[in-house]
Amino acid sequence: MDSLFPKDDLYEDSTKSKNFIKNFLCGIFLGAGSIANPDKSYHLEFTLNSEELAKLVIKYLRVFGIKAKSLEKKVNISYI
């Protein structure tokens, strides 16, 4: 896969909008997100099948000041 977005110009225009990023993250959460309550604290997690998508989610979360990390198991997981 060359890119998650087939038209690079569409991607460039879209990423300039915080509203686009917010809606993108909302969609990712609805499709691949979960909130867990491990013994230590709650955390938000996205289970993704693409390292490229995991990195994009982390980049977009940073737009809102949210520090996220990525963990690779059998799938890529982005979490905060």
C-alpha positions, 0 to 999 in steps of 0.5 A: 500500500503506497498511501492510506489516501489515494489522492495525496492532494486530498490528504494534504488539504484535509490534514490542515483542518482540526475538524477533519482530524477530530472526525477521523479519530472518532471514526478510528475509535468507532472502528478499532478503539476501546477503553480498558480499565486495567488495575492501574488506570483507564486507557484508550487503545486502537487496535490497527492492522497497519503500522502506517495507520498507527503512526498517523493516529499518533500524529493526529492525537498530538495535534490535540496535545495527547501523547500516545505511543505504539506497541506492536504485537500481532497487530499495531496498537496505539494507546494513551 
